Amino acid sequence: QGLATCHTLRHFSIDYAPFMRPTINTVAEVLVSLRGLPLLETLKMSNVMLSPLPPNDGDDAGHVVTLPNLQRLSLCGDATTISSLLDNIRHPRSTHLELDQSHIGDTELPRILPSIQLKLSGGSTVDSLPYATFKTLVFGLDFKLSFLIRGWSTALDMENEEEALDREIPDFHLELPRWSLEYPQIWDVIPLNEVRSLWVLSNLSGELSMTVLSELFSRMQRVSDLCLTDWSSRSVNDLLCSPTHRRALETSPNTPVHLVLPQLTGLVLRNVLFEACICHKE
């Protein structure tokens, strides 16, 4: 309650280790405190496991907090907690949203997806307009083998990938466990139709099947630049030689797997891993 008196506070962070117990009891208490911080620019809450809001208590609007100056919102932890906070914090459309759900369970993932979709569609932002569409999208496995989805409202320079990704803070960052890589419901909540620059990370073991890529490409028909980073040569060949794989993957002669990006003009391959080739000389 004392936090609510710090009206000029601009940066607020609560960071617990995953095995520690928090001292804050409920989402409602956090929202009450945030209501007294109208100048807040950064809000980070990591592994804060709070009691959720009562379902259908008849006063949903009474929990909503508006933070008109918020520039960065970073949330990590329990899916129910994160969902409650996403649904009840209003901020500008330009706020950078970072969600770390790398330890979420398979039963928790469907719980948070509606809140993410509501946020990205502009349904829980201050602005009346929809959330900014993504012109640049990055997805795939990072060095920790977590599944990342990052979106920018502008098109980044494909030729200077590493510099651009390090310099430009994403408008949206979602981190999930590796097993959720091909979870189809994830892609239903991410706006893909305006993507121009696409980076696909780490397909060394073929985690991204041609079937999944076909589905994603069908939703991103405006992509003009494609960058594949840390792919095996076999996966690259599978992608570029799609007619062979259409024949291999089709369940019947009339159901081919199409890999089509009609506006693609640039393709960049980075850190391609070539398998050893043993030749026999007679």
ABEGO torsion letter per residue (X at the ends): XAAAABAABABBBBBBBAABBBABABAAAAAAAAAABAABABBBBBGBBBBBBBBGAGAAAAABBBBAABABBBBBEBAAAAAAAAAABBBBAABBBBBBAAABBAAAAAAAAAAAAAAAAGAABABABBBBBBABBBBEBBAAGBBBBBBBABBBBAABAAAAAAABBBABBBBBBAAAAABAAAAAABBAAABABBBBBGAAAGABBAAAAAAAAAABAABABBBBBGBBAAAAAAAABAAAAAAAABABAABBBBBBBAABABBBBBGBBBBBBBBBBX
